[in-house]
Amino acid sequence: MSTAKADVELKDFSNIFRLDGKVAVVTGGSRGLGLHAASGLLQAGCAKVFITSRKAAACQEACDALNALPNKAPDAIAIPVPADSSKLSEIERLVAEVSKHTDHVDILFANAGATWGEKFDTHPDSAFAKVMDLNVKSVFLTIQKFAPLLQARATAEDPSRVLVTGSVAGQGIGTLGPQSTPGYSASKAAVLHLMRNLAIELAPRHILCNGLAPGFFPSKMANGLMEMTGGVEKLAKETPNGRLGRPEDIAATVVFLCSRAAGHVNGETIRLDGGKLLDRARL
Ligand SMILES: NC(=O)c1ccc[n+]([C@@H]2O[C@H](COP(=O)([O-])OP(=O)(O)OC[C@H]3O[C@@H](n4cnc5c(N)ncnc54)[C@H](OP(=O)(O)O)[C@@H]3O)[C@@H](O)[C@H]2O)c1
């Protein structure tokens, strides 16, 4: 075979972004970024997507909407498993519940998170601890407890994937002033560095770890802060590409990072902010 012929023959390239038959778990999957991701995972071919968050009704509602998606695989299913990610016992129960439906997990999106805004001088001990615990320690414990299921079928050719949700607040400076978010900002820097550590720790077990660093995406968590910092229109105008994040931005990035297309990406963070963090000219 000529070199050129060999070089153009990419194996099954038309399916390189597909996730057919994969099993995924999405924490904080009942709404917002987690739900956008779950929608993308199912529409890219996942066979089972477990949706977890604290509120049972919200998990069920999310799964009902996902199970009604017209272009998921006919037998694909979203399964609600309510659990509080801030408690180790609940993470262990989540793993046990998921294990009743599957002997392995291909994709874990450790996305559940919380924030707290209050000025520097009165920023409470309890809020700082709560945010660090859920956004960092619980992400570590979720990945640790799911590791056996993630390893179960993973191979060098077809590695499992772990994604964590950081933030541009963990790369630049978070919100200052009356709604200051020092704990949140530190937690998002921490979770992205945790991910880099785990990327190296877990790669020999055929588990690749990567992160997202979103800018503003309208969501229950972000809407209040977006209102306080100028509102949707002003924030969109201040962004180099003139808009805020959209559900498809999250869904597509998650699908890419979980697919064969990202099979050699490990320990990396994709920023989803339209270039705002880089744009010193507008600061
Ligand atoms: N939206 C943005 O602009 C933006 C930007 C950067 C990063 N992020 C990050 O993206 C992630 C998702 O945020 P979002 O904007 O999608 O917010 P959201 O709409 O408020 O969703 C948060 C999700 O996390 C769940 N959750 C909260 N506490 C939990 C706990 N203790 N255990 C299990 N689940 C819990 C919530 O459900 P329950 O209430 O039922 O538990 C919900 O499903 C967070 O890590 C956030 O920091 C968001």
Ligand as a Chemical Component Dictionary entry (heavy atoms), coordinates in Angstrom:
data_LIG
# 
_chem_comp.id                   LIG 
_chem_comp.type                 NON-POLYMER 
_chem_comp.pdbx_formal_charge   0 
_chem_comp.three_letter_code    LIG 
# 
loop_
_chem_comp_atom.comp_id 
_chem_comp_atom.atom_id 
_chem_comp_atom.alt_atom_id 
_chem_comp_atom.type_symbol 
_chem_comp_atom.charge 
_chem_comp_atom.model_Cartn_x 
_chem_comp_atom.model_Cartn_y 
_chem_comp_atom.model_Cartn_z 
_chem_comp_atom.pdbx_ordinal 
LIG N1  N1  N 0  -23.927 27.697 34.889 1  
LIG C1  C1  C 0  -22.744 28.263 34.853 2  
LIG O1  O1  O 0  -22.594 29.407 34.401 3  
LIG C2  C2  C 0  -21.537 27.494 35.327 4  
LIG C3  C3  C 0  -20.280 28.005 35.008 5  
LIG C4  C4  C 0  -19.141 27.328 35.439 6  
LIG C5  C5  C 0  -19.275 26.140 36.151 7  
LIG N2  N2  N 1  -20.515 25.676 36.466 8  
LIG C6  C6  C 0  -20.581 24.415 37.229 9  
LIG O2  O2  O 0  -21.449 23.525 36.557 10 
LIG C7  C7  C 0  -21.965 22.571 37.495 11 
LIG C8  C8  C 0  -23.473 22.497 37.323 12 
LIG O3  O3  O 0  -24.010 23.781 37.630 13 
LIG P1  P1  P 0  -25.308 24.373 36.900 14 
LIG O4  O4  O 0  -24.972 25.748 36.458 15 
LIG O5  O5  O -1 -25.841 23.377 35.952 16 
LIG O6  O6  O 0  -26.255 24.539 38.180 17 
LIG P2  P2  P 0  -27.703 24.004 38.506 18 
LIG O7  O7  O 0  -28.619 24.166 37.367 19 
LIG O8  O8  O 0  -28.042 24.686 39.795 20 
LIG O9  O9  O 0  -27.497 22.441 38.730 21 
LIG C9  C9  C 0  -26.831 21.928 39.843 22 
LIG C10 C10 C 0  -27.090 20.443 39.879 23 
LIG O10 O10 O 0  -26.353 19.872 40.962 24 
LIG C11 C11 C 0  -27.266 19.141 41.802 25 
LIG N3  N3  N 0  -26.744 19.178 43.164 26 
LIG C12 C12 C 0  -26.528 20.240 43.968 27 
LIG N4  N4  N 0  -26.071 19.853 45.164 28 
LIG C13 C13 C 0  -25.963 18.490 45.104 29 
LIG C14 C14 C 0  -25.566 17.486 46.022 30 
LIG N5  N5  N 0  -25.181 17.780 47.270 31 
LIG N6  N6  N 0  -25.608 16.201 45.623 32 
LIG C15 C15 C 0  -26.022 15.871 44.361 33 
LIG N7  N7  N 0  -26.416 16.764 43.461 34 
LIG C16 C16 C 0  -26.391 18.063 43.829 35 
LIG C17 C17 C 0  -28.611 19.856 41.615 36 
LIG O11 O11 O 0  -29.739 19.058 41.894 37 
LIG P3  P3  P 0  -30.418 18.917 43.385 38 
LIG O12 O12 O 0  -30.755 20.308 43.844 39 
LIG O13 O13 O 0  -31.601 18.025 43.167 40 
LIG O14 O14 O 0  -29.393 18.258 44.249 41 
LIG C18 C18 C 0  -28.536 20.100 40.105 42 
LIG O15 O15 O 0  -28.848 18.919 39.396 43 
LIG C19 C19 C 0  -21.501 23.040 38.867 44 
LIG O16 O16 O 0  -20.367 22.301 39.252 45 
LIG C20 C20 C 0  -21.136 24.495 38.629 46 
LIG O17 O17 O 0  -20.196 24.963 39.559 47 
LIG C21 C21 C 0  -21.640 26.318 36.070 48 
# 
loop_
_chem_comp_bond.comp_id 
_chem_comp_bond.atom_id_1 
_chem_comp_bond.atom_id_2 
_chem_comp_bond.value_order 
_chem_comp_bond.pdbx_ordinal 
LIG N1  C1  SING 1  
LIG C1  O1  DOUB 2  
LIG C1  C2  SING 3  
LIG C2  C3  SING 4  
LIG C2  C21 DOUB 5  
LIG C3  C4  DOUB 6  
LIG C4  C5  SING 7  
LIG C5  N2  DOUB 8  
LIG N2  C6  SING 9  
LIG N2  C21 SING 10 
LIG C6  O2  SING 11 
LIG C6  C20 SING 12 
LIG O2  C7  SING 13 
LIG C7  C8  SING 14 
LIG C7  C19 SING 15 
LIG C8  O3  SING 16 
LIG O3  P1  SING 17 
LIG P1  O4  DOUB 18 
LIG P1  O5  SING 19 
LIG P1  O6  SING 20 
LIG O6  P2  SING 21 
LIG P2  O7  DOUB 22 
LIG P2  O8  SING 23 
LIG P2  O9  SING 24 
LIG O9  C9  SING 25 
LIG C9  C10 SING 26 
LIG C10 O10 SING 27 
LIG C10 C18 SING 28 
LIG O10 C11 SING 29 
LIG C11 N3  SING 30 
LIG C11 C17 SING 31 
LIG N3  C12 SING 32 
LIG N3  C16 SING 33 
LIG C12 N4  DOUB 34 
LIG N4  C13 SING 35 
LIG C13 C14 SING 36 
LIG C13 C16 DOUB 37 
LIG C14 N5  SING 38 
LIG C14 N6  DOUB 39 
LIG N6  C15 SING 40 
LIG C15 N7  DOUB 41 
LIG N7  C16 SING 42 
LIG C17 O11 SING 43 
LIG C17 C18 SING 44 
LIG O11 P3  SING 45 
LIG P3  O12 DOUB 46 
LIG P3  O13 SING 47 
LIG P3  O14 SING 48 
LIG C18 O15 SING 49 
LIG C19 O16 SING 50 
LIG C19 C20 SING 51 
LIG C20 O17 SING 52 
# 
